[in-house]
Amino acid sequence: MKTKKDCGLTAMAWVVADILGKPYDEVYNHLKTIMEYDDNDLDDNPAEHERVINEYAKAYPEFNLNYNLIKPIKEQLFSGKLPNNRTIILVHDTPNLPKLIKSLFGLLKQHWCILHSIQIKSRHVIVWWGDGTLRKFSFSEFEDMLINATPQCVYTIGVGEHTDSNPWYSKLYAFIINVVEKIKSSFRK
């Protein structure tokens, strides 16, 4: 990761750089420019990821950089149907907290990671955590991290046709955050 908070940008850049065969830093910097990223967790949301990927894909029409939201998440993920190294997953890392607290604070403890592999027999999920490490979780642990807070998001890049998109309210949220961030940045200048 470039900073402690850029896990979503890191995940996108890693997958896109792998698809394009380009250096990670080059892709990261281009995506960061499109995202207008200012190290703000609120700007690192599903609809913003979709916007950034779709915008970046215009520069590389010869590559399949389609953003595809996965539904239903658990059925697709735990059955091993999602492609390794092309699937980006939002988790809410709030272990050992009561359910109500997890729901309330899950947005603050969210993290984007990349699917490395699914081990169906042993019922484990292995993900690239974004800091260069692999982490292994049981299906039940990982399911809890997927669904214990909002938003819930798993998407692929560069797989199949663009079929599913984020809902309108997610896009509205991302739009409002972008406007607020632009207003804030104009005051800093």
N, CA, C and O of each residue as an XYZ file, in Angstrom:
756
protein
N       0.840     -1.176      0.000
C       0.000      0.000      0.000
C       0.889      1.244      0.000
O       1.994      1.246      0.543
N       0.378      2.284     -0.617
C       1.107      3.538     -0.641
C       0.915      4.302      0.671
O       1.854      4.919      1.175
N      -0.288      4.262      1.217
C      -0.565      4.853      2.521
C      -1.335      3.820      3.324
O      -1.709      2.775      2.791
N      -1.574      4.096      4.593
C      -2.283      3.132      5.437
C      -3.753      3.012      5.065
O      -4.400      2.036      5.446
N      -4.300      3.980      4.329
C      -5.730      3.983      4.051
C      -6.102      3.678      2.607
O      -7.289      3.680      2.282
N      -5.152      3.421      1.739
C      -5.498      3.299      0.318
C      -5.724      1.865     -0.144
O      -5.355      1.526     -1.268
N      -6.305      1.033      0.673
C      -6.448     -0.386      0.326
C      -7.282     -0.593     -0.939
O      -6.947     -1.466     -1.739
N      -8.336      0.160     -1.147
C      -9.155      0.008     -2.344
C      -8.410      0.402     -3.601
O      -8.492     -0.281     -4.622
N      -7.690      1.493     -3.527
C      -6.891      1.949     -4.657
C      -5.778      0.951     -4.961
O      -5.476      0.688     -6.125
N      -5.174      0.400     -3.921
C      -4.141     -0.619     -4.084
C      -4.706     -1.861     -4.767
O      -4.094     -2.392     -5.693
N      -5.865     -2.322     -4.315
C      -6.489     -3.518     -4.890
C      -6.807     -3.305     -6.370
O      -6.497     -4.154     -7.205
N      -7.427     -2.166     -6.689
C      -7.734     -1.883     -8.089
C      -6.467     -1.846     -8.936
O      -6.416     -2.455    -10.005
N      -5.452     -1.139     -8.467
C      -4.219     -0.981     -9.236
C      -3.525     -2.324     -9.442
O      -3.000     -2.585    -10.525
N      -3.517     -3.162     -8.437
C      -2.859     -4.458     -8.545
C      -3.527     -5.319     -9.614
O      -2.847     -5.913    -10.450
N      -4.866     -5.387     -9.586
C      -5.595     -6.207    -10.563
C      -5.438     -5.635    -11.972
O      -5.147     -6.380    -12.908
N      -5.625     -4.337    -12.135
C      -5.535     -3.722    -13.462
C      -4.106     -3.824    -14.017
O      -3.929     -4.111    -15.201
N      -3.100     -3.596    -13.189
C      -1.715     -3.715    -13.649
C      -1.426     -5.135    -14.120
O      -0.722     -5.332    -15.110
N      -1.966     -6.121    -13.416
C      -1.777     -7.515    -13.811
C      -2.439     -7.803    -15.162
O      -1.857     -8.485    -16.006
N      -3.641     -7.289    -15.362
C      -4.352     -7.502    -16.630
C      -3.610     -6.842    -17.783
O      -3.448     -7.442    -18.846
N      -3.160     -5.610    -17.577
C      -2.501     -4.843    -18.643
C      -1.033     -5.210    -18.830
O      -0.449     -4.921    -19.874
N      -0.438     -5.841    -17.829
C       0.992     -6.118    -17.897
C       1.820     -4.855    -17.758
O       2.915     -4.753    -18.312
N       1.286     -3.885    -17.008
C       1.969     -2.606    -16.792
C       2.506     -2.547    -15.366
O       2.038     -3.291    -14.504
N       3.472     -1.680    -15.104
C       3.981     -1.533    -13.736
C       2.885     -1.042    -12.787
O       2.082     -0.173    -13.126
N       2.881     -1.627    -11.591
C       1.882     -1.279    -10.581
C       1.871      0.222    -10.296
O       0.803      0.833    -10.267
N       3.044      0.825    -10.086
C       3.104      2.253     -9.738
C       2.481      3.138    -10.805
O       1.817      4.124    -10.486
N       2.689      2.794    -12.059
C       2.111      3.566    -13.169
C       0.579      3.506    -13.125
O      -0.095      4.531    -13.228
N       0.047      2.304    -12.972
C      -1.418      2.140    -12.913
C      -1.973      2.808    -11.659
O      -2.994      3.492    -11.721
N      -1.307      2.612    -10.527
C      -1.741      3.228     -9.268
C      -1.870      4.744     -9.425
O      -2.882      5.326     -9.034
N      -0.848      5.378     -9.994
C      -0.868      6.840    -10.151
C      -1.969      7.305    -11.091
O      -2.591      8.338    -10.841
N      -2.225      6.563    -12.171
C      -3.321      6.931    -13.073
C      -4.669      6.786    -12.389
O      -5.524      7.665    -12.502
N      -4.862      5.681    -11.679
C      -6.137      5.482    -10.971
C      -6.332      6.525     -9.881
O      -7.443      7.013     -9.670
N      -5.250      6.864     -9.192
C      -5.325      7.873     -8.133
C      -5.759      9.222     -8.699
O      -6.519      9.952     -8.062
N      -5.276      9.551     -9.894
C      -5.658     10.802    -10.543
C      -7.149     10.796    -10.884
O      -7.846     11.785    -10.659
N      -7.628      9.688    -11.421
C      -9.058      9.590    -11.757
C      -9.905      9.648    -10.497
O     -10.945     10.306    -10.463
N      -9.451      8.958     -9.468
C     -10.212      8.892     -8.229
C     -10.143     10.207     -7.455
O     -10.954     10.455     -6.562
N      -9.165     11.049     -7.806
C      -8.933     12.284     -7.061
C      -8.789     11.944     -5.588
O      -9.349     12.611     -4.718
N      -8.032     10.900     -5.332
C      -7.906     10.313     -4.009
C      -7.117     11.214     -3.077
O      -6.028     11.683     -3.408
N      -7.692     11.446     -1.901
C      -7.057     12.302     -0.908
C      -6.954     11.570      0.421
O      -7.104     12.168      1.486
N      -6.694     10.251      0.345
C      -6.503      9.448      1.550
C      -7.731      9.518      2.476
O      -7.604      9.574      3.700
N      -8.905      9.512      1.862
C     -10.145      9.629      2.624
C     -10.926      8.323      2.504
O     -11.254      7.895      1.397
N     -11.225      7.691      3.635
C     -11.948      6.420      3.618
C     -13.316      6.534      2.951
O     -13.763      5.590      2.300
N     -13.979      7.663      3.103
C     -15.322      7.815      2.545
C     -15.306      7.795      1.020
O     -16.297      7.426      0.389
N     -14.185      8.191      0.431
C     -14.051      8.222     -1.025
C     -13.726      6.836     -1.587
O     -13.746      6.644     -2.802
N     -13.432      5.887     -0.728
C     -13.035      4.540     -1.131
C     -14.244      3.609     -1.016
O     -14.271      2.713     -0.171
N     -15.240      3.831     -1.872
C     -16.508      3.109     -1.776
C     -16.812      2.377     -3.091
O     -16.198      2.680     -4.115
N     -17.749      1.419     -3.077
C     -18.019      0.602     -4.267
C     -18.349      1.391     -5.534
O     -17.810      1.087     -6.598
N     -19.202      2.374     -5.445
C     -19.588      3.123     -6.646
C     -18.422      3.945     -7.188
O     -18.308      4.135     -8.399
N     -17.563      4.431     -6.305
C     -16.391      5.171     -6.756
C     -15.421      4.227     -7.463
O     -14.805      4.607     -8.459
N     -15.280      3.003     -6.960
C     -14.447      2.012     -7.650
C     -14.983      1.767     -9.061
O     -14.218      1.720    -10.024
N     -16.288      1.614     -9.174
C     -16.900      1.376    -10.485
C     -16.617      2.544    -11.431
O     -16.247      2.333    -12.586
N     -16.787      3.751    -10.952
C     -16.553      4.937    -11.781
C     -15.100      4.997    -12.247
O     -14.833      5.258    -13.420
N     -14.175      4.760    -11.341
C     -12.754      4.848    -11.658
C     -12.356      3.776    -12.677
O     -11.667      4.070    -13.653
N     -12.787      2.544    -12.449
C     -12.455      1.454    -13.383
C     -13.043      1.738    -14.764
O     -12.357      1.589    -15.775
N     -14.303      2.144    -14.805
C     -14.938      2.422    -16.100
C     -14.257      3.574    -16.831
O     -14.110      3.530    -18.053
N     -13.845      4.589    -16.105
C     -13.144      5.720    -16.719
C     -11.769      5.283    -17.241
O     -11.383      5.633    -18.357
N     -11.044      4.525    -16.436
C      -9.713      4.064    -16.837
C      -9.793      3.120    -18.038
O      -8.921      3.138    -18.907
N     -10.838      2.300    -18.081
C     -11.007      1.319    -19.161
C     -11.112      1.986    -20.533
O     -10.771      1.367    -21.541
N     -11.577      3.236    -20.589
C     -11.709      3.939    -21.858
C     -10.364      4.111    -22.562
O     -10.309      4.175    -23.790
N      -9.284      4.186    -21.792
C      -7.952      4.352    -22.373
C      -7.403      3.042    -22.928
O      -6.412      3.046    -23.658
N      -8.042      1.919    -22.588
C      -7.558      0.602    -23.014
C      -8.710     -0.255    -23.545
O      -9.014     -1.304    -22.977
N      -9.347      0.185    -24.627
C     -10.502     -0.570    -25.129
C     -10.146     -1.973    -25.622
O     -11.013     -2.843    -25.701
N      -8.874     -2.193    -25.952
C      -8.467     -3.515    -26.431
C      -8.402     -4.548    -25.297
O      -8.311     -5.747    -25.559
N      -8.448     -4.091    -24.045
C      -8.454     -4.981    -22.897
C      -9.853     -5.025    -22.304
O     -10.615     -4.062    -22.390
N     -10.167     -6.139    -21.716
C     -11.460     -6.301    -21.050
C     -11.314     -5.841    -19.605
O     -10.992     -6.643    -18.728
N     -11.547     -4.568    -19.353
C     -11.464     -4.038    -17.990
C     -12.853     -3.801    -17.408
O     -13.065     -2.843    -16.664
N     -13.787     -4.663    -17.745
C     -15.154     -4.501    -17.246
C     -15.234     -4.656    -15.740
O     -14.654     -5.576    -15.163
N     -15.965     -3.740    -15.112
C     -16.316     -3.818    -13.694
C     -17.614     -4.605    -13.626
O     -18.583     -4.259    -14.301
N     -17.648     -5.659    -12.820
C     -18.851     -6.475    -12.711
C     -19.151     -6.772    -11.251
O     -18.426     -7.528    -10.604
N     -20.212     -6.181    -10.736
C     -20.653     -6.406     -9.364
C     -21.190     -7.825     -9.239
O     -21.970     -8.263    -10.084
N     -20.791     -8.543     -8.206
C     -21.177     -9.941     -8.021
C     -22.401    -10.053     -7.118
O     -22.441     -9.494     -6.022
N     -23.390    -10.784     -7.603
C     -24.612    -11.061     -6.843
C     -25.049    -12.478     -7.171
O     -24.951    -12.860     -8.337
N     -25.502    -13.250     -6.274
C     -25.394    -13.112     -4.828
C     -23.962    -13.405     -4.372
O     -23.318    -14.326     -4.875
N     -23.490    -12.639     -3.445
C     -22.088    -12.676     -3.044
C     -21.677    -14.045     -2.505
O     -20.761    -14.672     -3.036
N     -22.349    -14.508     -1.454
C     -21.908    -15.740     -0.785
C     -21.958    -16.941     -1.720
O     -21.035    -17.756     -1.725
N     -23.005    -17.061     -2.498
C     -23.142    -18.200     -3.405
C     -22.016    -18.221     -4.435
O     -21.448    -19.277     -4.717
N     -21.698    -17.074     -4.986
C     -20.649    -16.988     -6.003
C     -19.258    -17.212     -5.398
O     -18.441    -17.944     -5.958
N     -19.001    -16.580     -4.258
C     -17.678    -16.634     -3.658
C     -17.352    -18.018     -3.092
O     -16.325    -18.600     -3.441
N     -18.205    -18.542     -2.235
C     -17.886    -19.775     -1.522
C     -18.018    -21.034     -2.374
O     -17.604    -22.114     -1.953
N     -18.583    -20.903     -3.552
C     -18.644    -22.064     -4.447
C     -17.414    -22.132     -5.357
O     -17.256    -23.078     -6.128
N     -16.556    -21.129     -5.260
C     -15.339    -21.116     -6.065
C     -15.559    -20.644     -7.489
O     -14.724    -20.901     -8.356
N     -16.670    -19.956     -7.753
C     -16.992    -19.507     -9.108
C     -16.278    -18.216     -9.520
O     -16.243    -17.876    -10.703
N     -15.714    -17.506     -8.555
C     -15.101    -16.215     -8.871
C     -13.615    -16.387     -9.192
O     -12.940    -17.210     -8.575
N     -13.107    -15.621    -10.146
C     -11.716    -15.792    -10.578
C     -10.699    -15.248     -9.568
O     -10.863    -14.156     -9.023
N      -9.670    -16.020     -9.340
C      -8.573    -15.586     -8.485
C      -7.847    -14.421     -9.140
O      -7.711    -14.360    -10.362
N      -7.390    -13.509     -8.315
C      -6.598    -12.349     -8.746
C      -7.360    -11.383     -9.643
O      -6.752    -10.484    -10.224
N      -8.660    -11.540     -9.772
C      -9.513    -10.619    -10.540
C     -10.730    -10.182     -9.714
O     -11.530     -9.364    -10.167
N     -10.863    -10.728     -8.509
C     -12.019    -10.463     -7.658
C     -11.587     -9.603     -6.473
O     -10.691     -9.971     -5.714
N     -12.237     -8.457     -6.329
C     -11.934     -7.528     -5.239
C     -13.096     -7.577     -4.246
O     -14.264     -7.503     -4.627
N     -12.745     -7.702     -2.962
C     -13.729     -7.969     -1.916
C     -13.621     -6.912     -0.821
O     -12.524     -6.593     -0.363
N     -14.762     -6.374     -0.408
C     -14.809     -5.446      0.720
C     -15.180     -6.239      1.961
O     -16.221     -6.895      2.005
N     -14.321     -6.174      2.968
C     -14.611     -6.844      4.235
C     -14.665     -5.799      5.341
O     -14.124     -4.701      5.216
N     -15.327     -6.169      6.414
C     -15.456     -5.303      7.590
C     -14.773     -6.030      8.732
O     -15.314     -6.980      9.296
N     -13.597     -5.578      9.057
C     -12.717     -6.267      9.985
C     -13.018     -5.837     11.427
O     -12.314     -5.006     12.001
N     -14.064     -6.414     11.991
C     -14.482     -6.072     13.350
C     -14.638     -7.352     14.185
O     -15.737     -7.645     14.655
N     -13.563     -8.108     14.371
C     -13.674     -9.384     15.089
C     -14.007     -9.188     16.562
O     -13.669     -8.176     17.175
N     -14.672    -10.182     17.095
C     -14.952    -10.267     18.537
C     -15.736     -9.083     19.101
O     -15.577     -8.738     20.272
N     -16.559     -8.473     18.297
C     -17.426     -7.399     18.782
C     -18.875     -7.874     18.718
O     -19.207     -8.710     17.878
N     -19.739     -7.361     19.585
C     -21.163     -7.717     19.498
C     -21.751     -7.300     18.151
O     -21.279     -6.350     17.526
N     -22.775     -8.012     17.715
C     -23.368     -7.813     16.387
C     -23.777     -6.359     16.135
O     -23.495     -5.822     15.064
N     -24.431     -5.719     17.097
C     -24.868     -4.327     16.915
C     -23.671     -3.399     16.714
O     -23.708     -2.515     15.858
N     -22.618     -3.595     17.492
C     -21.418     -2.761     17.367
C     -20.766     -2.998     16.002
O     -20.310     -2.052     15.358
N     -20.721     -4.261     15.560
C     -20.159     -4.568     14.238
C     -20.917     -3.824     13.155
O     -20.316     -3.247     12.248
N     -22.242     -3.839     13.253
C     -23.063     -3.157     12.247
C     -22.806     -1.662     12.230
O     -22.732     -1.051     11.163
N     -22.671     -1.074     13.403
C     -22.484      0.374     13.497
C     -21.088      0.826     13.078
O     -20.938      1.861     12.429
N     -20.070      0.055     13.446
C     -18.697      0.498     13.222
C     -17.992     -0.224     12.074
O     -16.814      0.020     11.815
N     -18.708     -1.108     11.391
C     -18.118     -1.833     10.279
C     -17.648     -0.932      9.158
O     -16.659     -1.241      8.495
N     -18.339      0.183      8.931
C     -17.933      1.117      7.883
C     -16.567      1.724      8.196
O     -15.789      2.019      7.289
N     -16.284      1.905      9.472
C     -15.018      2.500      9.869
C     -13.868      1.504      9.830
O     -12.708      1.905      9.735
N     -14.169      0.224      9.900
C     -13.139     -0.815      9.905
C     -13.255     -1.676      8.659
O     -13.207     -2.904      8.741
N     -13.408     -1.042      7.511
C     -13.522     -1.806      6.271
C     -12.168     -1.890      5.577
O     -11.282     -1.059      5.776
N     -12.045     -2.928      4.756
C     -10.788     -3.136      4.046
C     -11.084     -3.836      2.720
O     -11.902     -4.754      2.667
N     -10.418     -3.401      1.656
C     -10.520     -4.034      0.342
C      -9.380     -5.022      0.193
O      -8.230     -4.696      0.485
N      -9.689     -6.222     -0.257
C      -8.671     -7.239     -0.488
C      -8.967     -7.949     -1.810
O     -10.020     -7.742     -2.413
N      -8.029     -8.784     -2.250
C      -8.149     -9.464     -3.540
C      -8.190    -10.966     -3.298
O      -7.389    -11.507     -2.536
N      -9.131    -11.629     -3.954
C      -9.241    -13.074     -3.814
C      -8.006    -13.756     -4.393
O      -7.676    -13.566     -5.563
N      -7.336    -14.540     -3.578
C      -6.217    -15.362     -4.046
C      -6.732    -16.744     -4.430
O      -6.425    -17.245     -5.512
N      -7.527    -17.371     -3.533
C      -8.061    -18.696     -3.835
C      -9.127    -19.099     -2.825
O      -9.218    -18.560     -1.722
N      -9.919    -20.057     -3.247
C     -10.931    -20.678     -2.392
C     -10.542    -22.147     -2.238
O     -10.280    -22.837     -3.223
N     -10.507    -22.608     -1.006
C     -10.236    -24.017     -0.733
C     -11.548    -24.648     -0.269
O     -11.890    -24.609      0.913
N     -12.267    -25.222     -1.216
C     -13.609    -25.726     -0.930
C     -13.573    -26.880      0.068
O     -14.397    -26.917      0.982
N     -12.650    -27.814     -0.081
C     -12.596    -28.980      0.821
C     -12.352    -28.572      2.267
O     -13.035    -29.053      3.171
N     -11.385    -27.692      2.490
C     -11.093    -27.275      3.871
C     -11.927    -26.071      4.303
O     -11.862    -25.644      5.455
N     -12.719    -25.519      3.359
C     -13.616    -24.388      3.627
C     -12.847    -23.157      4.118
O     -13.101    -22.619      5.196
N     -11.884    -22.734      3.267
C     -11.087    -21.552      3.572
C     -11.042    -20.608      2.372
O     -11.113    -21.022      1.215
N     -10.922    -19.329      2.698
C     -10.731    -18.267      1.707
C      -9.345    -17.691      1.955
O      -8.989    -17.386      3.093
N      -8.560    -17.542      0.887
C      -7.244    -16.917      0.998
C      -7.275    -15.651      0.160
O      -7.646    -15.676     -1.013
N      -6.880    -14.540      0.781
C      -6.918    -13.243      0.097
C      -5.569    -12.541      0.214
O      -4.829    -12.721      1.181
N      -5.274    -11.725     -0.817
C      -4.176    -10.771     -0.739
C      -4.696     -9.623      0.099
O      -5.720     -9.034     -0.246
N      -4.035     -9.291      1.171
C      -4.567     -8.312      2.105
C      -4.292     -6.875      1.692
O      -4.875     -5.964      2.280
N      -3.443     -6.631      0.721
C      -3.180     -5.267      0.268
C      -1.834     -4.757      0.735
O      -1.275     -3.833      0.144
N      -1.313     -5.355      1.793
C       0.021     -4.988      2.269
C       1.060     -5.983      1.774
O       2.198     -5.995      2.244
N       0.656     -6.819      0.819
C       1.565     -7.799      0.246
C       1.509     -9.165      0.908
O       2.205    -10.088      0.486
N       0.691     -9.301      1.935
C       0.594    -10.582      2.630
C      -0.651    -11.342      2.198
O      -1.635    -10.756      1.747
N      -0.583    -12.653      2.346
C      -1.749    -13.509      2.146
C      -2.348    -13.802      3.512
O      -1.625    -14.054      4.476
N      -3.667    -13.766      3.588
C      -4.353    -14.113      4.834
C      -5.379    -15.190      4.542
O      -6.043    -15.172      3.505
N      -5.498    -16.121      5.462
C      -6.398    -17.255      5.302
C      -7.480    -17.184      6.366
O      -7.198    -17.001      7.550
N      -8.747    -17.333      5.917
C      -9.897    -17.270      6.820
C     -10.801    -18.470      6.571
O     -10.918    -18.945      5.441
N     -11.441    -18.958      7.634
C     -12.463    -19.991      7.444
C     -13.657    -19.350      6.751
O     -13.823    -18.131      6.790
N     -14.483    -20.167      6.119
C     -15.686    -19.641      5.468
C     -16.532    -18.844      6.454
O     -17.029    -17.770      6.114
N     -16.703    -19.361      7.684
C     -17.570    -18.668      8.643
C     -16.969    -17.330      9.066
O     -17.698    -16.347      9.192
N     -15.657    -17.273      9.287
C     -15.003    -16.000      9.616
C     -15.183    -14.997      8.487
O     -15.531    -13.838      8.712
N     -14.938    -15.466      7.267
C     -14.973    -14.564      6.122
C     -16.401    -14.109      5.823
O     -16.622    -12.955      5.456
N     -17.361    -15.004      5.978
C     -18.760    -14.620      5.782
C     -19.137    -13.523      6.764
O     -19.815    -12.564      6.394
N     -18.709    -13.654      7.995
C     -18.984    -12.628      8.993
C     -18.382    -11.293      8.571
O     -19.015    -10.249      8.729
N     -17.166    -11.321      8.036
C     -16.506    -10.092      7.593
C     -17.191     -9.486      6.367
O     -17.150     -8.272      6.166
N     -17.816    -10.328      5.556
C     -18.520     -9.848      4.364
C     -19.831     -9.152      4.712
O     -20.152     -8.103      4.155
N     -20.575     -9.736      5.624
C     -21.966     -9.299      5.808
C     -22.256     -8.602      7.129
O     -23.405     -8.239      7.379
N     -21.246     -8.400      7.993
C     -21.566     -7.830      9.298
C     -21.766     -6.322      9.282
O     -22.108     -5.742     10.312
N     -21.564     -5.676      8.145
C     -21.782     -4.230      8.055
C     -22.063     -3.858      6.601
O     -22.041     -4.706      5.709
N     -22.325     -2.589      6.390
C     -22.637     -2.061      5.070
C     -21.548     -1.078      4.683
O     -21.008     -0.412      5.566
N     -21.200     -0.954      3.424
C     -21.740     -1.656      2.264
C     -21.133     -3.051      2.125
O     -20.073     -3.356      2.671
N     -21.839     -3.869      1.382
C     -21.352     -5.204      1.051
C     -21.029     -5.190     -0.437
O     -21.878     -4.846     -1.259
N     -19.807     -5.561     -0.778
C     -19.413     -5.456     -2.176
C     -18.328     -6.469     -2.531
O     -17.320     -6.593     -1.835
N     -18.553     -7.177     -3.612
C     -17.561     -8.026     -4.256
C     -17.712     -7.748     -5.744
O     -18.825     -7.763     -6.271
N     -16.606     -7.496     -6.419
C     -16.670     -7.265     -7.864
C     -15.456     -7.855     -8.556
O     -14.419     -8.108     -7.942
N     -15.618     -8.065     -9.850
C     -14.501     -8.545    -10.662
C     -14.122     -7.465    -11.672
O     -14.932     -6.616    -12.046
N     -12.874     -7.529    -12.093
C     -12.389     -6.665    -13.173
C     -11.849     -7.579    -14.264
O     -11.081     -8.504    -13.999
N     -12.261     -7.303    -15.486
C     -11.699     -8.021    -16.618
C     -12.231     -9.422    -16.813
O     -11.549    -10.272    -17.387
N     -13.434     -9.673    -16.346
C     -14.023    -11.004    -16.476
C     -15.397    -10.864    -17.105
O     -16.271    -10.208    -16.540
N     -15.598    -11.465    -18.256
C     -16.907    -11.452    -18.900
C     -17.345    -10.071    -19.328
O     -16.545     -9.144    -19.459
N     -18.634     -9.967    -19.538
C     -19.243     -8.701    -19.944
C     -19.682     -7.923    -18.715
O     -20.002     -8.508    -17.681
N     -19.697     -6.603    -18.832
C     -20.190     -5.758    -17.742
C     -21.697     -5.995    -17.626
O     -22.463     -5.616    -18.512
N     -22.109     -6.622    -16.532
C     -23.535     -6.925    -16.398
C     -24.173     -6.253    -15.198
O     -25.266     -5.699    -15.313
N     -23.524     -6.289    -14.067
C     -24.131     -5.718    -12.868
C     -23.377     -4.471    -12.436
O     -22.154     -4.385    -12.539
N     -24.147     -3.515    -11.951
C     -23.625     -2.228    -11.539
C     -24.079     -1.956    -10.106
O     -24.969     -2.634     -9.592
N     -23.472     -0.977     -9.473
C     -23.892     -0.589     -8.130
C     -25.273      0.068     -8.183
O     -25.621      0.694     -9.184
N     -26.060     -0.071     -7.114
C     -27.392      0.539     -7.097
C     -27.313      2.070     -7.083
O     -26.278      2.648     -6.752
N     -28.413      2.703     -7.444
C     -28.457      4.153     -7.570
C     -28.053      4.867     -6.278
O     -27.373      5.892     -6.323
N     -28.473      4.326     -5.118
C     -28.170      5.001     -3.856
C     -26.668      4.940     -3.546
O     -26.137      5.848     -2.906
N     -25.988      3.895     -3.985
C     -24.538      3.815     -3.816
C     -23.852      4.853     -4.704
O     -22.886      5.494     -4.289
N     -24.355      5.013     -5.922
C     -23.792      6.012     -6.836
C     -24.066      7.433     -6.333
O     -23.223      8.319     -6.474
N     -25.246      7.643     -5.749
C     -25.573      8.954     -5.180
C     -24.636      9.270     -4.023
O     -24.125     10.385     -3.926
N     -24.408      8.306     -3.155
C     -23.478      8.484     -2.038
C     -22.099      8.888     -2.564
O     -21.507      9.853     -2.081
N     -21.588      8.148     -3.555
C     -20.266      8.440     -4.111
C     -20.226      9.842     -4.722
O     -19.236     10.558     -4.574
N     -21.293     10.226     -5.401
C     -21.366     11.556     -6.009
C     -21.306     12.644     -4.932
O     -20.571     13.621     -5.073
N     -22.077     12.471     -3.866
C     -22.102     13.468     -2.783
C     -20.726     13.568     -2.131
O     -20.241     14.669     -1.873
N     -20.102     12.437     -1.865
C     -18.756     12.435     -1.264
C     -17.770     13.153     -2.178
O     -16.944     13.930     -1.700
N     -17.842     12.905     -3.486
C     -16.938     13.573     -4.425
C     -17.136     15.081     -4.428
O     -16.164     15.836     -4.471
N     -18.383     15.524     -4.384
C     -18.664     16.964     -4.345
C     -18.113     17.572     -3.057
O     -17.476     18.625     -3.087
N     -18.356     16.914     -1.933
C     -17.857     17.417     -0.647
C     -16.326     17.480     -0.661
O     -15.743     18.458     -0.194
N     -15.679     16.450     -1.192
C     -14.214     16.425     -1.253
C     -13.680     17.551     -2.144
O     -12.660     18.159     -1.817
N     -14.347     17.835     -3.256
C     -13.897     18.921     -4.141
C     -14.054     20.279     -3.456
O     -13.200     21.154     -3.597
N     -15.136     20.444     -2.724
C     -15.342     21.699     -1.988
C     -14.267     21.850     -0.913
O     -13.683     22.923     -0.758
N     -14.011     20.775     -0.174
C     -12.980     20.817      0.866
C     -11.610     21.130      0.279
O     -10.855     21.918      0.849
N     -11.283     20.518     -0.857
C      -9.963     20.751     -1.454
C      -9.823     22.188     -1.986
O      -8.717     22.726     -2.019
N     -10.925     22.804     -2.398
C     -10.844     24.190     -2.871
C     -10.524     25.155     -1.726
O      -9.911     26.200     -1.944
N     -10.943     24.798     -0.502
C     -10.618     25.637      0.654
C      -9.168     25.471      1.106
O      -8.601     26.371      1.724
N      -8.571     24.317      0.797
C      -7.174     24.070      1.200
C      -6.192     24.803      0.327
O      -5.046     25.002      0.730
N      -6.602     25.213     -0.856
C      -5.662     25.859     -1.792
C      -5.419     27.284     -1.468
O      -4.655     27.954     -2.164
